[in-house]
Amino acid sequence: MGLENFDVIYYFVLLFVAIFAGFIDSIVGGGGLITIPALLACGVSPHLAIATNKLQSVFGSLTAAFTYYKSTTLPHLIWGVFFTAIGAAIGSYGVLFVEDDSLKIIILICLTFTFLYIAFKPNFGKEESKAKIKNIKIFHIICGLTLGFYDGFLGPGTGSFWIFVCVFLLGFSMKQASINTKILNFSSNIVALFIFIWQYKILWDIGFLMGFGQIIGAFLGSKLVLKTKGHFIKILFLIVVALTIIKVSWDYFIK
């Protein structure tokens, strides 16, 4: 299915959905929670929606990563990019052959814990704190492989998980975590995209259209983070995580 089979209104719907998703994703992650349902609502099959979503999300994550470039701590991110890429390759290859129901319940539990922990910790991510993991390589091996795999396999909430582990384990502020995780998000997105191109098919016309929207949204969102103190990030983070919990619960228990 390509855009030639769509009603004209879908052009505009998907474009504006991508702009909004790019804006939200560049700040707290969760853009896939918006774009994948939109693609499905337009009649795109699930696996094709996941593959096409990776194409359009690459534009957003690249734009955010490029905008945040000078504010990131690049040396330690090299390890993260490497292990995240490995995890994403395994996850995106596996999603083509494996049912994801068992993974969804694990993700649902993790998201719920994340939401409750942050909601009841008023100072969580407000300022920098002492790191719980001092060895940055160990952090990236564990979190890079795990979250890279998840992003390649399922996706929604990956950026939120990255922000949580960076604050919880590395002692980053929410703003620091938001800035530093975008390069990691991009690495898993681009690797997963290559796997989908190799093993599956993608709706290139739709992907590029939404990619254009992602560029606009991600640029605006990342600029907002850099120009403010980022106090709004926690509230937006909790909203996105709550919506992700609802979406995953709906998929697992109702659909």
C-alpha positions as CSV (number, residue, x, y, z in Angstrom):
1,M,0.0,0.0,0.0
2,G,1.3,3.5,-0.9
3,L,0.0,7.0,-0.7
4,E,-1.7,6.6,-4.1
5,N,-4.3,4.4,-2.3
6,F,-5.0,6.9,0.4
7,D,-7.7,9.5,0.6
8,V,-6.2,13.0,0.3
9,I,-7.0,13.7,3.9
10,Y,-4.5,11.0,5.0
11,Y,-1.6,13.1,3.6
12,F,-2.4,15.9,6.0
13,V,-3.3,13.6,9.0
14,L,0.0,11.7,8.8
15,L,2.0,14.8,8.3
16,F,0.6,16.6,11.3
17,V,0.7,13.4,13.4
18,A,4.4,13.2,12.6
19,I,5.1,16.8,13.5
20,F,3.4,16.3,16.9
21,A,5.1,12.9,17.5
22,G,8.5,14.4,16.6
23,F,8.0,17.2,19.1
24,I,7.0,14.9,21.9
25,D,9.7,12.2,21.1
26,S,12.5,14.8,21.0
27,I,11.7,15.7,24.6
28,V,10.6,12.5,26.4
29,G,10.3,9.8,23.8
30,G,7.1,7.9,23.1
31,G,6.6,9.2,19.5
32,G,5.8,5.7,18.3
33,L,2.8,5.7,20.6
34,I,1.4,8.3,18.3
35,T,2.6,7.4,14.9
36,I,2.1,3.6,14.9
37,P,-1.7,3.9,15.8
38,A,-2.0,6.6,13.2
39,L,-0.5,4.3,10.5
40,L,-2.7,1.4,11.6
41,A,-5.8,3.7,11.5
42,C,-5.0,4.5,7.9
43,G,-5.2,0.8,7.0
44,V,-1.5,-0.1,7.1
45,S,-0.8,-3.7,8.3
46,P,0.9,-4.1,11.7
47,H,4.4,-5.3,10.6
48,L,4.4,-2.8,7.7
49,A,3.4,0.0,10.1
50,I,6.3,-0.9,12.4
51,A,8.8,-1.0,9.5
52,T,7.5,2.3,8.0
53,N,7.5,3.9,11.5
54,K,11.2,3.2,11.8
55,L,11.9,5.1,8.5
56,Q,10.0,8.2,9.6
57,S,11.3,8.1,13.2
58,V,14.9,8.1,12.0
59,F,14.4,11.6,10.7
60,G,13.1,12.8,14.0
61,S,15.8,11.1,16.2
62,L,18.5,12.4,13.8
63,T,17.2,15.9,14.0
64,A,17.0,15.9,17.8
65,A,20.5,14.3,18.1
66,F,22.0,16.9,15.7
67,T,20.3,19.8,17.6
68,Y,21.5,18.4,21.0
69,Y,25.0,17.6,19.7
70,K,26.9,20.2,21.5
71,S,25.2,19.5,24.8
72,T,25.9,15.8,24.9
73,T,28.7,14.0,26.7
74,L,29.9,12.2,23.6
75,P,32.8,10.0,24.9
76,H,30.6,7.8,27.1
77,L,27.9,7.7,24.4
78,I,30.2,5.8,22.0
79,W,29.8,2.7,24.1
80,G,26.0,3.2,24.3
81,V,25.7,3.5,20.5
82,F,27.7,0.3,19.9
83,F,25.7,-1.9,22.3
84,T,22.4,-0.3,21.5
85,A,23.0,-1.0,17.8
86,I,23.7,-4.7,18.6
87,G,20.6,-5.0,20.7
88,A,18.5,-3.2,18.0
89,A,19.7,-5.6,15.3
90,I,18.8,-8.6,17.3
91,G,15.4,-7.2,18.3
92,S,14.3,-5.9,14.8
93,Y,15.3,-9.2,13.2
94,G,13.4,-11.2,15.9
95,V,10.2,-9.2,15.6
96,L,9.6,-10.5,12.1
97,F,9.3,-14.1,13.4
98,V,8.3,-13.9,17.1
99,E,5.0,-13.1,18.7
100,D,5.4,-10.2,21.2
101,D,2.7,-11.0,23.8
102,S,5.1,-12.3,26.4
103,L,7.3,-9.3,25.9
104,K,4.4,-6.9,26.3
105,I,3.5,-8.0,29.8
106,I,7.2,-7.6,30.9
107,I,7.2,-4.1,29.4
108,L,3.8,-3.3,31.0
109,I,5.3,-4.2,34.5
110,C,8.4,-2.1,33.9
111,L,6.5,0.9,32.6
112,T,4.1,0.8,35.6
113,F,7.0,0.6,38.0
114,T,8.7,3.5,36.2
115,F,5.6,5.6,36.4
116,L,4.9,4.9,40.1
117,Y,8.5,5.4,41.1
118,I,8.8,8.8,39.4
119,A,5.3,10.0,40.4
120,F,6.1,9.4,44.1
121,K,9.6,10.9,43.9
122,P,9.0,14.6,43.7
123,N,12.8,15.4,43.3
124,F,13.5,12.7,40.7
125,G,15.6,14.2,37.9
126,K,15.2,17.7,39.2
127,E,18.9,18.1,39.7
128,E,22.0,15.9,39.2
129,S,22.5,13.2,41.8
130,K,25.1,10.6,42.7
131,A,25.4,7.8,40.1
132,K,24.5,4.3,41.2
133,I,26.6,2.8,38.4
134,K,30.1,4.3,38.3
135,N,31.3,2.1,35.4
136,I,29.9,3.6,32.3
137,K,30.8,0.6,30.1
138,I,28.7,-1.7,32.4
139,F,25.8,0.7,32.2
140,H,25.9,0.8,28.4
141,I,26.4,-3.0,28.0
142,I,23.3,-3.7,30.1
143,C,21.1,-0.9,29.1
144,G,22.3,-0.6,25.5
145,L,21.6,-4.3,24.7
146,T,18.3,-4.4,26.6
147,L,16.8,-1.1,25.4
148,G,18.3,-1.5,21.9
149,F,16.6,-5.0,21.7
150,Y,13.3,-3.6,22.9
151,D,13.4,-0.7,20.4
152,G,14.0,-3.0,17.5
153,F,11.5,-5.5,18.7
154,L,8.6,-3.4,19.9
155,G,9.5,0.2,20.3
156,P,6.9,2.4,22.2
157,G,8.4,3.9,25.3
158,T,12.1,3.4,24.5
159,G,13.0,7.0,24.9
160,S,11.2,7.1,28.2
161,F,13.1,4.0,29.5
162,W,16.4,5.6,28.4
163,I,15.6,8.8,30.3
164,F,14.6,6.8,33.4
165,V,17.8,4.7,33.5
166,C,20.0,7.7,32.9
167,V,18.4,9.6,35.8
168,F,18.1,6.6,38.1
169,L,21.5,4.9,37.4
170,L,23.7,7.7,36.2
171,G,22.4,10.5,38.3
172,F,21.5,12.8,35.4
173,S,18.8,15.5,35.6
174,M,15.7,14.9,33.4
175,K,17.0,17.6,31.0
176,Q,20.5,16.0,30.8
177,A,18.9,12.6,30.3
178,S,16.6,13.9,27.5
179,I,19.5,15.4,25.7
180,N,21.9,12.5,26.0
181,T,19.5,9.7,25.0
182,K,18.6,11.0,21.5
183,I,21.9,9.8,20.0
184,L,21.2,6.3,21.5
185,N,17.6,6.5,20.1
186,F,18.9,7.3,16.7
187,S,21.4,4.4,16.7
188,S,18.7,1.9,17.5
189,N,16.3,3.4,14.9
190,I,18.8,3.4,12.1
191,V,20.0,-0.2,12.7
192,A,16.4,-1.4,13.0
193,L,15.6,0.4,9.8
194,F,18.3,-1.4,7.9
195,I,17.1,-4.7,9.2
196,F,13.6,-4.0,8.0
197,I,14.8,-2.9,4.6
198,W,16.8,-6.1,4.3
199,Q,14.1,-8.5,5.6
200,Y,10.8,-6.8,5.0
201,K,9.3,-3.9,3.0
202,I,8.6,-0.3,3.8
203,L,6.1,2.3,2.5
204,W,8.8,4.7,1.4
205,D,6.4,7.5,0.3
206,I,4.5,7.5,3.6
207,G,7.8,7.2,5.5
208,F,9.4,10.2,3.8
209,L,6.2,12.3,4.1
210,M,6.1,11.6,7.9
211,G,9.9,12.0,8.1
212,F,9.5,15.6,6.9
213,G,7.0,16.2,9.7
214,Q,9.3,14.5,12.2
215,I,12.1,17.0,11.3
216,I,9.9,20.0,12.0
217,G,8.6,18.5,15.3
218,A,11.9,17.3,16.6
219,F,13.6,20.6,15.8
220,L,11.0,22.6,17.7
221,G,11.0,20.2,20.7
222,S,14.7,20.0,21.1
223,K,15.1,23.8,20.8
224,L,12.4,24.1,23.6
225,V,14.4,21.8,25.9
226,L,17.7,23.7,25.3
227,K,16.1,27.2,25.9
228,T,14.3,26.2,29.1
229,K,15.3,24.7,32.5
230,G,13.4,21.6,31.5
231,H,11.1,21.5,34.6
232,F,8.2,20.6,32.3
233,I,9.9,17.4,31.2
234,K,8.9,15.4,34.2
235,I,5.2,16.2,33.8
236,L,5.3,15.4,30.1
237,F,7.3,12.3,30.8
238,L,4.7,11.0,33.2
239,I,1.9,11.7,30.7
240,V,3.7,9.9,27.9
241,V,4.5,6.9,30.1
242,A,0.9,6.7,31.4
243,L,-0.4,6.7,27.8
244,T,2.1,4.0,26.9
245,I,0.8,1.9,29.8
246,I,-2.7,2.3,28.6
247,K,-1.8,1.5,25.0
248,V,0.2,-1.7,25.9
249,S,-2.5,-2.8,28.3
250,W,-5.1,-2.4,25.6
251,D,-3.1,-4.4,23.2
252,Y,-2.4,-7.2,25.7
253,F,-5.7,-7.5,27.6
254,I,-8.4,-6.3,25.2
255,K,-7.4,-6.6,21.6
